[in-house]
């Protein structure tokens, strides 16, 4: 499991941009090229399935986070 802040930091290193003005409630929009997804924010862990879905939406693999 990954913390939201940690995931966002790794996504930025992979070329994603954060658009905090887009999204609702506890989510923010993350854009990478033509692809985008919404990442939950907060102090809790993001579950593995959610993390994998975020990576898939952005055209990344779990190995890209290492």
PDB file of N, CA, C and O in Angstrom:
ATOM      1  N   UNK A   1       0.833  -1.191   0.000  1.00  0.00           N
ATOM      2  CA  UNK A   1       0.000   0.000   0.000  1.00  0.00           C
ATOM      3  C   UNK A   1       0.872   1.247   0.000  1.00  0.00           C
ATOM      4  O   UNK A   1       1.973   1.262   0.551  1.00  0.00           O
ATOM      5  N   UNK A   2       0.365   2.260  -0.614  1.00  0.00           N
ATOM      6  CA  UNK A   2       1.122   3.491  -0.817  1.00  0.00           C
ATOM      7  C   UNK A   2       0.331   4.673  -0.291  1.00  0.00           C
ATOM      8  O   UNK A   2      -0.892   4.722  -0.420  1.00  0.00           O
ATOM      9  N   UNK A   3       1.018   5.599   0.288  1.00  0.00           N
ATOM     10  CA  UNK A   3       0.385   6.847   0.709  1.00  0.00           C
ATOM     11  C   UNK A   3       0.162   7.735  -0.508  1.00  0.00           C
ATOM     12  O   UNK A   3       0.925   7.679  -1.472  1.00  0.00           O
ATOM     13  N   UNK A   4      -0.875   8.546  -0.463  1.00  0.00           N
ATOM     14  CA  UNK A   4      -1.216   9.427  -1.578  1.00  0.00           C
ATOM     15  C   UNK A   4      -0.072  10.375  -1.912  1.00  0.00           C
ATOM     16  O   UNK A   4       0.278  10.545  -3.080  1.00  0.00           O
ATOM     17  N   UNK A   5       0.502  10.982  -0.902  1.00  0.00           N
ATOM     18  CA  UNK A   5       1.588  11.943  -1.119  1.00  0.00           C
ATOM     19  C   UNK A   5       2.786  11.289  -1.798  1.00  0.00           C
ATOM     20  O   UNK A   5       3.410  11.877  -2.681  1.00  0.00           O
ATOM     21  N   UNK A   6       3.101  10.067  -1.376  1.00  0.00           N
ATOM     22  CA  UNK A   6       4.220   9.331  -1.964  1.00  0.00           C
ATOM     23  C   UNK A   6       3.936   8.979  -3.428  1.00  0.00           C
ATOM     24  O   UNK A   6       4.809   9.119  -4.284  1.00  0.00           O
ATOM     25  N   UNK A   7       2.722   8.526  -3.708  1.00  0.00           N
ATOM     26  CA  UNK A   7       2.349   8.179  -5.085  1.00  0.00           C
ATOM     27  C   UNK A   7       2.407   9.412  -5.987  1.00  0.00           C
ATOM     28  O   UNK A   7       2.929   9.340  -7.100  1.00  0.00           O
ATOM     29  N   UNK A   8       1.879  10.531  -5.521  1.00  0.00           N
ATOM     30  CA  UNK A   8       1.896  11.753  -6.317  1.00  0.00           C
ATOM     31  C   UNK A   8       3.324  12.208  -6.615  1.00  0.00           C
ATOM     32  O   UNK A   8       3.610  12.669  -7.719  1.00  0.00           O
ATOM     33  N   UNK A   9       4.209  12.081  -5.646  1.00  0.00           N
ATOM     34  CA  UNK A   9       5.614  12.455  -5.843  1.00  0.00           C
ATOM     35  C   UNK A   9       6.254  11.579  -6.923  1.00  0.00           C
ATOM     36  O   UNK A   9       6.981  12.079  -7.782  1.00  0.00           O
ATOM     37  N   UNK A  10       5.984  10.279  -6.878  1.00  0.00           N
ATOM     38  CA  UNK A  10       6.550   9.366  -7.876  1.00  0.00           C
ATOM     39  C   UNK A  10       5.962   9.636  -9.259  1.00  0.00           C
ATOM     40  O   UNK A  10       6.679   9.563 -10.258  1.00  0.00           O
ATOM     41  N   UNK A  11       4.675   9.946  -9.330  1.00  0.00           N
ATOM     42  CA  UNK A  11       4.050  10.244 -10.615  1.00  0.00           C
ATOM     43  C   UNK A  11       4.623  11.515 -11.226  1.00  0.00           C
ATOM     44  O   UNK A  11       4.806  11.595 -12.440  1.00  0.00           O
ATOM     45  N   UNK A  12       4.909  12.515 -10.385  1.00  0.00           N
ATOM     46  CA  UNK A  12       5.534  13.749 -10.892  1.00  0.00           C
ATOM     47  C   UNK A  12       6.897  13.453 -11.504  1.00  0.00           C
ATOM     48  O   UNK A  12       7.251  14.025 -12.535  1.00  0.00           O
ATOM     49  N   UNK A  13       7.660  12.571 -10.883  1.00  0.00           N
ATOM     50  CA  UNK A  13       8.983  12.209 -11.410  1.00  0.00           C
ATOM     51  C   UNK A  13       8.875  11.509 -12.758  1.00  0.00           C
ATOM     52  O   UNK A  13       9.814  11.531 -13.555  1.00  0.00           O
ATOM     53  N   UNK A  14       7.720  10.883 -13.010  1.00  0.00           N
ATOM     54  CA  UNK A  14       7.498  10.180 -14.278  1.00  0.00           C
ATOM     55  C   UNK A  14       6.853  11.079 -15.322  1.00  0.00           C
ATOM     56  O   UNK A  14       6.438  10.601 -16.377  1.00  0.00           O
ATOM     57  N   UNK A  15       6.765  12.372 -15.043  1.00  0.00           N
ATOM     58  CA  UNK A  15       6.277  13.318 -16.033  1.00  0.00           C
ATOM     59  C   UNK A  15       4.816  13.704 -15.907  1.00  0.00           C
ATOM     60  O   UNK A  15       4.288  14.393 -16.780  1.00  0.00           O
ATOM     61  N   UNK A  16       4.155  13.282 -14.850  1.00  0.00           N
ATOM     62  CA  UNK A  16       2.748  13.642 -14.663  1.00  0.00           C
ATOM     63  C   UNK A  16       2.649  15.029 -14.042  1.00  0.00           C
ATOM     64  O   UNK A  16       3.535  15.459 -13.304  1.00  0.00           O
ATOM     65  N   UNK A  17       1.566  15.712 -14.350  1.00  0.00           N
ATOM     66  CA  UNK A  17       1.306  17.005 -13.729  1.00  0.00           C
ATOM     67  C   UNK A  17       0.049  16.888 -12.875  1.00  0.00           C
ATOM     68  O   UNK A  17      -0.874  16.139 -13.194  1.00  0.00           O
ATOM     69  N   UNK A  18       0.037  17.636 -11.799  1.00  0.00           N
ATOM     70  CA  UNK A  18      -1.066  17.612 -10.850  1.00  0.00           C
ATOM     71  C   UNK A  18      -1.938  18.833 -11.101  1.00  0.00           C
ATOM     72  O   UNK A  18      -1.433  19.952 -11.194  1.00  0.00           O
ATOM     73  N   UNK A  19      -3.234  18.626 -11.209  1.00  0.00           N
ATOM     74  CA  UNK A  19      -4.190  19.718 -11.419  1.00  0.00           C
ATOM     75  C   UNK A  19      -5.156  19.732 -10.236  1.00  0.00           C
ATOM     76  O   UNK A  19      -6.230  19.135 -10.315  1.00  0.00           O
ATOM     77  N   UNK A  20      -4.791  20.405  -9.139  1.00  0.00           N
ATOM     78  CA  UNK A  20      -5.618  20.368  -7.925  1.00  0.00           C
ATOM     79  C   UNK A  20      -6.957  21.083  -8.082  1.00  0.00           C
ATOM     80  O   UNK A  20      -7.854  20.887  -7.261  1.00  0.00           O
ATOM     81  N   UNK A  21      -7.110  21.902  -9.111  1.00  0.00           N
ATOM     82  CA  UNK A  21      -8.374  22.607  -9.320  1.00  0.00           C
ATOM     83  C   UNK A  21      -9.432  21.702  -9.942  1.00  0.00           C
ATOM     84  O   UNK A  21     -10.612  22.051  -9.970  1.00  0.00           O
ATOM     85  N   UNK A  22      -9.012  20.543 -10.438  1.00  0.00           N
ATOM     86  CA  UNK A  22      -9.942  19.585 -11.030  1.00  0.00           C
ATOM     87  C   UNK A  22     -10.101  18.421 -10.053  1.00  0.00           C
ATOM     88  O   UNK A  22      -9.135  18.010  -9.411  1.00  0.00           O
ATOM     89  N   UNK A  23     -11.275  17.912  -9.947  1.00  0.00           N
ATOM     90  CA  UNK A  23     -11.533  16.806  -9.034  1.00  0.00           C
ATOM     91  C   UNK A  23     -12.553  17.223  -7.991  1.00  0.00           C
ATOM     92  O   UNK A  23     -12.861  18.404  -7.837  1.00  0.00           O
ATOM     93  N   UNK A  24     -13.064  16.245  -7.287  1.00  0.00           N
ATOM     94  CA  UNK A  24     -14.091  16.515  -6.301  1.00  0.00           C
ATOM     95  C   UNK A  24     -13.711  15.908  -4.966  1.00  0.00           C
ATOM     96  O   UNK A  24     -13.058  14.866  -4.900  1.00  0.00           O
ATOM     97  N   UNK A  25     -14.123  16.569  -3.917  1.00  0.00           N
ATOM     98  CA  UNK A  25     -13.926  16.015  -2.585  1.00  0.00           C
ATOM     99  C   UNK A  25     -12.465  15.741  -2.307  1.00  0.00           C
ATOM    100  O   UNK A  25     -11.634  16.644  -2.396  1.00  0.00           O
ATOM    101  N   UNK A  26     -12.150  14.529  -1.979  1.00  0.00           N
ATOM    102  CA  UNK A  26     -10.795  14.141  -1.628  1.00  0.00           C
ATOM    103  C   UNK A  26     -10.013  13.568  -2.791  1.00  0.00           C
ATOM    104  O   UNK A  26      -9.210  12.655  -2.596  1.00  0.00           O
ATOM    105  N   UNK A  27     -10.224  14.081  -4.003  1.00  0.00           N
ATOM    106  CA  UNK A  27      -9.519  13.589  -5.186  1.00  0.00           C
ATOM    107  C   UNK A  27      -8.957  14.753  -5.988  1.00  0.00           C
ATOM    108  O   UNK A  27      -9.527  15.844  -6.003  1.00  0.00           O
ATOM    109  N   UNK A  28      -7.835  14.509  -6.652  1.00  0.00           N
ATOM    110  CA  UNK A  28      -7.267  15.508  -7.559  1.00  0.00           C
ATOM    111  C   UNK A  28      -6.960  14.840  -8.894  1.00  0.00           C
ATOM    112  O   UNK A  28      -6.751  13.629  -8.969  1.00  0.00           O
ATOM    113  N   UNK A  29      -6.939  15.645  -9.928  1.00  0.00           N
ATOM    114  CA  UNK A  29      -6.687  15.137 -11.277  1.00  0.00           C
ATOM    115  C   UNK A  29      -5.190  15.113 -11.546  1.00  0.00           C
ATOM    116  O   UNK A  29      -4.466  16.055 -11.223  1.00  0.00           O
ATOM    117  N   UNK A  30      -4.740  14.003 -12.150  1.00  0.00           N
ATOM    118  CA  UNK A  30      -3.343  13.839 -12.539  1.00  0.00           C
ATOM    119  C   UNK A  30      -3.324  13.594 -14.042  1.00  0.00           C
ATOM    120  O   UNK A  30      -4.048  12.737 -14.549  1.00  0.00           O
ATOM    121  N   UNK A  31      -2.489  14.355 -14.753  1.00  0.00           N
ATOM    122  CA  UNK A  31      -2.427  14.270 -16.213  1.00  0.00           C
ATOM    123  C   UNK A  31      -1.025  13.860 -16.627  1.00  0.00           C
ATOM    124  O   UNK A  31      -0.034  14.376 -16.109  1.00  0.00           O
ATOM    125  N   UNK A  32      -0.954  12.921 -17.572  1.00  0.00           N
ATOM    126  CA  UNK A  32       0.330  12.504 -18.145  1.00  0.00           C
ATOM    127  C   UNK A  32       0.118  12.368 -19.645  1.00  0.00           C
ATOM    128  O   UNK A  32      -0.458  11.387 -20.115  1.00  0.00           O
ATOM    129  N   UNK A  33       0.588  13.358 -20.390  1.00  0.00           N
ATOM    130  CA  UNK A  33       0.380  13.366 -21.835  1.00  0.00           C
ATOM    131  C   UNK A  33      -1.094  13.568 -22.127  1.00  0.00           C
ATOM    132  O   UNK A  33      -1.702  14.532 -21.661  1.00  0.00           O
ATOM    133  N   UNK A  34      -1.667  12.657 -22.901  1.00  0.00           N
ATOM    134  CA  UNK A  34      -3.091  12.720 -23.238  1.00  0.00           C
ATOM    135  C   UNK A  34      -3.958  11.964 -22.236  1.00  0.00           C
ATOM    136  O   UNK A  34      -5.185  12.010 -22.313  1.00  0.00           O
ATOM    137  N   UNK A  35      -3.322  11.274 -21.303  1.00  0.00           N
ATOM    138  CA  UNK A  35      -4.055  10.430 -20.367  1.00  0.00           C
ATOM    139  C   UNK A  35      -4.212  11.131 -19.023  1.00  0.00           C
ATOM    140  O   UNK A  35      -3.361  11.924 -18.620  1.00  0.00           O
ATOM    141  N   UNK A  36      -5.304  10.831 -18.338  1.00  0.00           N
ATOM    142  CA  UNK A  36      -5.510  11.414 -17.025  1.00  0.00           C
ATOM    143  C   UNK A  36      -6.274  10.449 -16.134  1.00  0.00           C
ATOM    144  O   UNK A  36      -6.903   9.502 -16.606  1.00  0.00           O
ATOM    145  N   UNK A  37      -6.207  10.710 -14.843  1.00  0.00           N
ATOM    146  CA  UNK A  37      -6.936   9.926 -13.858  1.00  0.00           C
ATOM    147  C   UNK A  37      -7.124  10.788 -12.622  1.00  0.00           C
ATOM    148  O   UNK A  37      -6.608  11.903 -12.552  1.00  0.00           O
ATOM    149  N   UNK A  38      -7.852  10.280 -11.662  1.00  0.00           N
ATOM    150  CA  UNK A  38      -8.066  10.985 -10.401  1.00  0.00           C
ATOM    151  C   UNK A  38      -7.452  10.167  -9.279  1.00  0.00           C
ATOM    152  O   UNK A  38      -7.644   8.954  -9.200  1.00  0.00           O
ATOM    153  N   UNK A  39      -6.710  10.846  -8.412  1.00  0.00           N
ATOM    154  CA  UNK A  39      -6.014  10.196  -7.313  1.00  0.00           C
ATOM    155  C   UNK A  39      -6.637  10.668  -6.006  1.00  0.00           C
ATOM    156  O   UNK A  39      -6.801  11.870  -5.797  1.00  0.00           O
ATOM    157  N   UNK A  40      -6.988   9.729  -5.119  1.00  0.00           N
ATOM    158  CA  UNK A  40      -7.533  10.132  -3.831  1.00  0.00           C
ATOM    159  C   UNK A  40      -6.452  10.780  -2.968  1.00  0.00           C
ATOM    160  O   UNK A  40      -5.288  10.380  -2.996  1.00  0.00           O
ATOM    161  N   UNK A  41      -6.857  11.772  -2.216  1.00  0.00           N
ATOM    162  CA  UNK A  41      -5.925  12.415  -1.293  1.00  0.00           C
ATOM    163  C   UNK A  41      -6.368  12.090   0.123  1.00  0.00           C
ATOM    164  O   UNK A  41      -7.489  11.629   0.342  1.00  0.00           O
ATOM    165  N   UNK A  42      -5.513  12.325   1.050  1.00  0.00           N
ATOM    166  CA  UNK A  42      -5.832  12.038   2.439  1.00  0.00           C
ATOM    167  C   UNK A  42      -4.656  11.370   3.103  1.00  0.00           C
ATOM    168  O   UNK A  42      -3.622  11.137   2.478  1.00  0.00           O
ATOM    169  N   UNK A  43      -4.817  11.066   4.362  1.00  0.00           N
ATOM    170  CA  UNK A  43      -3.697  10.541   5.136  1.00  0.00           C
ATOM    171  C   UNK A  43      -3.595   9.024   5.084  1.00  0.00           C
ATOM    172  O   UNK A  43      -2.576   8.465   5.490  1.00  0.00           O
ATOM    173  N   UNK A  44      -4.627   8.345   4.594  1.00  0.00           N
ATOM    174  CA  UNK A  44      -4.609   6.884   4.583  1.00  0.00           C
ATOM    175  C   UNK A  44      -3.851   6.305   3.407  1.00  0.00           C
ATOM    176  O   UNK A  44      -3.405   7.021   2.511  1.00  0.00           O
ATOM    177  N   UNK A  45      -3.719   4.991   3.437  1.00  0.00           N
ATOM    178  CA  UNK A  45      -3.059   4.282   2.345  1.00  0.00           C
ATOM    179  C   UNK A  45      -4.010   4.107   1.177  1.00  0.00           C
ATOM    180  O   UNK A  45      -5.220   3.975   1.359  1.00  0.00           O
ATOM    181  N   UNK A  46      -3.450   4.106  -0.030  1.00  0.00           N
ATOM    182  CA  UNK A  46      -4.212   3.784  -1.234  1.00  0.00           C
ATOM    183  C   UNK A  46      -4.047   2.285  -1.456  1.00  0.00           C
ATOM    184  O   UNK A  46      -2.926   1.778  -1.484  1.00  0.00           O
ATOM    185  N   UNK A  47      -5.152   1.581  -1.613  1.00  0.00           N
ATOM    186  CA  UNK A  47      -5.094   0.128  -1.779  1.00  0.00           C
ATOM    187  C   UNK A  47      -4.404  -0.243  -3.087  1.00  0.00           C
ATOM    188  O   UNK A  47      -4.361   0.545  -4.032  1.00  0.00           O
ATOM    189  N   UNK A  48      -3.868  -1.453  -3.121  1.00  0.00           N
ATOM    190  CA  UNK A  48      -3.106  -1.929  -4.278  1.00  0.00           C
ATOM    191  C   UNK A  48      -3.922  -1.874  -5.567  1.00  0.00           C
ATOM    192  O   UNK A  48      -3.410  -1.430  -6.595  1.00  0.00           O
ATOM    193  N   UNK A  49      -5.162  -2.310  -5.534  1.00  0.00           N
ATOM    194  CA  UNK A  49      -5.999  -2.311  -6.726  1.00  0.00           C
ATOM    195  C   UNK A  49      -6.241  -0.906  -7.263  1.00  0.00           C
ATOM    196  O   UNK A  49      -6.265  -0.691  -8.475  1.00  0.00           O
ATOM    197  N   UNK A  50      -6.420   0.038  -6.361  1.00  0.00           N
ATOM    198  CA  UNK A  50      -6.615   1.431  -6.758  1.00  0.00           C
ATOM    199  C   UNK A  50      -5.342   1.975  -7.388  1.00  0.00           C
ATOM    200  O   UNK A  50      -5.391   2.668  -8.404  1.00  0.00           O
ATOM    201  N   UNK A  51      -4.208   1.662  -6.785  1.00  0.00           N
ATOM    202  CA  UNK A  51      -2.922   2.110  -7.326  1.00  0.00           C
ATOM    203  C   UNK A  51      -2.702   1.533  -8.726  1.00  0.00           C
ATOM    204  O   UNK A  51      -2.261   2.246  -9.628  1.00  0.00           O
ATOM    205  N   UNK A  52      -3.004   0.254  -8.909  1.00  0.00           N
ATOM    206  CA  UNK A  52      -2.837  -0.368 -10.220  1.00  0.00           C
ATOM    207  C   UNK A  52      -3.764   0.272 -11.253  1.00  0.00           C
ATOM    208  O   UNK A  52      -3.372   0.451 -12.406  1.00  0.00           O
ATOM    209  N   UNK A  53      -4.972   0.614 -10.854  1.00  0.00           N
ATOM    210  CA  UNK A  53      -5.898   1.283 -11.760  1.00  0.00           C
ATOM    211  C   UNK A  53      -5.403   2.661 -12.172  1.00  0.00           C
ATOM    212  O   UNK A  53      -5.537   3.051 -13.331  1.00  0.00           O
ATOM    213  N   UNK A  54      -4.835   3.394 -11.230  1.00  0.00           N
ATOM    214  CA  UNK A  54      -4.269   4.718 -11.515  1.00  0.00           C
ATOM    215  C   UNK A  54      -3.129   4.589 -12.520  1.00  0.00           C
ATOM    216  O   UNK A  54      -3.051   5.350 -13.484  1.00  0.00           O
ATOM    217  N   UNK A  55      -2.248   3.621 -12.285  1.00  0.00           N
ATOM    218  CA  UNK A  55      -1.118   3.411 -13.196  1.00  0.00           C
ATOM    219  C   UNK A  55      -1.607   3.033 -14.588  1.00  0.00           C
ATOM    220  O   UNK A  55      -1.085   3.531 -15.585  1.00  0.00           O
ATOM    221  N   UNK A  56      -2.600   2.158 -14.662  1.00  0.00           N
ATOM    222  CA  UNK A  56      -3.145   1.736 -15.958  1.00  0.00           C
ATOM    223  C   UNK A  56      -3.734   2.929 -16.706  1.00  0.00           C
ATOM    224  O   UNK A  56      -3.521   3.079 -17.909  1.00  0.00           O
ATOM    225  N   UNK A  57      -4.472   3.775 -15.994  1.00  0.00           N
ATOM    226  CA  UNK A  57      -5.062   4.957 -16.619  1.00  0.00           C
ATOM    227  C   UNK A  57      -4.006   5.879 -17.213  1.00  0.00           C
ATOM    228  O   UNK A  57      -4.247   6.541 -18.223  1.00  0.00           O
ATOM    229  N   UNK A  58      -2.835   5.919 -16.581  1.00  0.00           N
ATOM    230  CA  UNK A  58      -1.759   6.806 -17.035  1.00  0.00           C
ATOM    231  C   UNK A  58      -0.774   6.116 -17.974  1.00  0.00           C
ATOM    232  O   UNK A  58       0.205   6.732 -18.394  1.00  0.00           O
ATOM    233  N   UNK A  59      -1.014   4.857 -18.309  1.00  0.00           N
ATOM    234  CA  UNK A  59      -0.138   4.128 -19.216  1.00  0.00           C
ATOM    235  C   UNK A  59       1.181   3.719 -18.578  1.00  0.00           C
ATOM    236  O   UNK A  59       2.205   3.644 -19.257  1.00  0.00           O
ATOM    237  N   UNK A  60       1.159   3.455 -17.283  1.00  0.00           N
ATOM    238  CA  UNK A  60       2.362   3.067 -16.544  1.00  0.00           C
ATOM    239  C   UNK A  60       2.210   1.653 -16.004  1.00  0.00           C
ATOM    240  O   UNK A  60       1.112   1.095 -15.997  1.00  0.00           O
ATOM    241  N   UNK A  61       3.317   1.080 -15.552  1.00  0.00           N
ATOM    242  CA  UNK A  61       3.307  -0.229 -14.917  1.00  0.00           C
ATOM    243  C   UNK A  61       3.839  -0.085 -13.495  1.00  0.00           C
ATOM    244  O   UNK A  61       4.470   0.922 -13.173  1.00  0.00           O
ATOM    245  N   UNK A  62       3.593  -1.073 -12.642  1.00  0.00           N
ATOM    246  CA  UNK A  62       4.139  -1.006 -11.283  1.00  0.00           C
ATOM    247  C   UNK A  62       5.674  -0.893 -11.256  1.00  0.00           C
ATOM    248  O   UNK A  62       6.238  -0.303 -10.335  1.00  0.00           O
ATOM    249  N   UNK A  63       6.336  -1.458 -12.261  1.00  0.00           N
ATOM    250  CA  UNK A  63       7.791  -1.367 -12.318  1.00  0.00           C
ATOM    251  C   UNK A  63       8.265   0.068 -12.525  1.00  0.00           C
ATOM    252  O   UNK A  63       9.377   0.415 -12.127  1.00  0.00           O
ATOM    253  N   UNK A  64       7.432   0.905 -13.143  1.00  0.00           N
ATOM    254  CA  UNK A  64       7.803   2.297 -13.359  1.00  0.00           C
ATOM    255  C   UNK A  64       7.940   3.060 -12.042  1.00  0.00           C
ATOM    256  O   UNK A  64       8.665   4.054 -11.983  1.00  0.00           O
ATOM    257  N   UNK A  65       7.262   2.618 -10.995  1.00  0.00           N
ATOM    258  CA  UNK A  65       7.324   3.309  -9.708  1.00  0.00           C
ATOM    259  C   UNK A  65       8.592   3.009  -8.931  1.00  0.00           C
ATOM    260  O   UNK A  65       8.906   3.706  -7.966  1.00  0.00           O
ATOM    261  N   UNK A  66       9.318   1.989  -9.333  1.00  0.00           N
ATOM    262  CA  UNK A  66      10.525   1.590  -8.580  1.00  0.00           C
ATOM    263  C   UNK A  66      11.712   2.429  -8.943  1.00  0.00           C
ATOM    264  O   UNK A  66      12.800   2.225  -8.404  1.00  0.00           O
TER     265      UNK A  66
END
